[in-house]
Amino acid sequence: MDRNVPINIRARDGFTPLLAAVENGQENMALWLISQSANFNVQDSSRNSCLHVAAMKGFVSICRLLVHAGAAMNLLNAYDEAPLDVGQNAEVCRVILGKRNSS
């Protein structure tokens, strides 16, 4: 990545490099971006956070990565849904619930 480009730069749709990595299931890129201080609680134009996107896509390992990084569990999107509300499978929901219950 070009060192002159801000890590949290936004596209017109509100996507940042981290949101794009999550959307495309690129776990290693997401991990690297988080290690470079990318904002993992950023929201796109529909107010979906990275955790919303990972939950919607059913990406368990990325959900786990975001949860362990400290992603907000209760951010609401434009439809007043939290990440748990949009989880596509039981394992995604367990990851999110596990963190919520241990907080």
Residue pairs with C-beta under 8 A, 6 or more apart in sequence:
1 7
1 17
7 16
7 17
7 33
7 36
7 37
7 38
8 16
8 17
8 18
8 38
8 39
8 42
9 16
9 17
10 16
10 42
11 20
13 44
13 45
14 42
14 43
14 44
14 45
14 46
15 23
15 44
16 38
16 39
16 42
17 29
17 33
17 38
18 30
18 33
18 34
18 38
18 39
18 40
18 42
18 50
19 42
19 44
19 50
19 53
21 29
21 30
21 33
22 30
22 50
22 53
22 54
22 57
22 59
22 62
22 66
23 53
23 57
25 57
25 59
25 62
27 59
27 61
27 62
27 65
30 50
30 62
30 65
30 66
31 65
34 40
34 65
34 66
34 69
40 49
40 50
40 51
40 66
40 69
40 70
40 71
41 49
41 50
41 71
41 72
41 75
42 49
42 50
43 49
43 52
43 75
43 77
44 53
46 77
46 78
46 79
47 75
47 76
47 77
47 78
48 56
48 77
48 78
49 71
49 72
49 75
49 77
49 83
50 66
50 71
51 63
51 66
51 67
51 71
51 72
51 73
51 75
51 83
51 96
52 75
52 77
52 81
52 82
52 83
52 86
54 62
54 63
54 66
54 83
54 92
55 63
55 83
55 84
55 86
55 87
55 88
55 92
55 93
55 96
56 86
56 87
56 88
57 88
58 87
58 88
58 89
58 92
59 92
60 89
60 91
60 92
60 95
63 83
63 92
63 95
63 96
64 95
67 73
67 95
67 96
67 98
67 99
71 83
73 82
73 83
73 84
73 96
73 99
73 100
73 103
74 82
75 82
75 83
76 82
77 86
83 96
84 93
84 96
84 97
84 100
87 93
87 96
